[in-house]
Amino acid sequence: MSTTDPSSTKTARNILTGLRSIMASRGNAQIKLNQVVDTIAEAVSSEVCSIYLRRDGVLELFATRGLNAEAVHVTKLAMGEGLTGFIAKNVETLNLDEAATHPDFQYRPETGEEKFHSFAGVPIIRNQLAIGVLCAQHVEPRRYSEVEIESFETAAMVLSELISSADFVDDNFADEASAFDDSADRLSGLQLVKGKASGHAVFHQPRVKIEHTVAEDTEAERHRVYSAFDKMRDQIDQMTSQAEFGVGGEHEEVLET
């Protein structure tokens, strides 16, 4: 059984608590972005935390703690350019103890980032596309922990709501043809039984659209969760009481557990 590092859990909690306070506070979106990078940098003890957003077809540095302040709204990267562009183009997380070893690494002198070695970045996603990148840097080479990366990803999810509501990003980039490529594709899977089979593949795409990622009333949300658990248990009890469910067996033990 694996255990969670209490300090890592505390770090994640500090980030989420800070983001919730920022989202609920007054002030324009730019001020909130500045507060976000300060909160995350302090929580993970990182010298740099930056937010790049996609505008006019390029990634623009919108907020930073640790890089030169003069680079904000000046440093811009094309999609696929540098580590930040790589993350946005591929919608992929990077966690590097030595950023310069990555083939897509590029140095921008106006940012003053030459002294930083480690780099971690996660895409800020909206409607399955990257609208920006949240990244952190550290002077000493180190890989960020799994919990820290998960905290970055959660923060990016919250940022997506703030950024979209502030109209910071392009409105039309989602119409790019590459975003809706429905051509044939070949997928590799894990073979469980040898042999061949034929059938119809069905693409499953959840239709749930999350509009609010931060609860306005935590007690009401907690009550909803507890009510959902009660309803789930009632449904399981009803299912197991039906005659066609059968008596005994591993499935019954699993549901009882």
Secondary structure as UniProt FT lines:
FT   HELIX           6..24
FT   HELIX           29..43
FT   TURN            44..45
FT   STRAND          48..55
FT   TURN            56..57
FT   STRAND          58..65
FT   HELIX           69..71
FT   TURN            72..74
FT   STRAND          76..78
FT   TURN            79..80
FT   HELIX           82..90
FT   STRAND          94..96
FT   HELIX           99..101
FT   TURN            103..104
FT   HELIX           109..111
FT   TURN            114..115
FT   STRAND          118..126
FT   TURN            127..128
FT   STRAND          129..138
FT   HELIX           146..165
FT   TURN            166..167
FT   HELIX           173..175
FT   HELIX           177..180
FT   HELIX           218..240
FT   HELIX           243..245
FT   HELIX           250..256
//
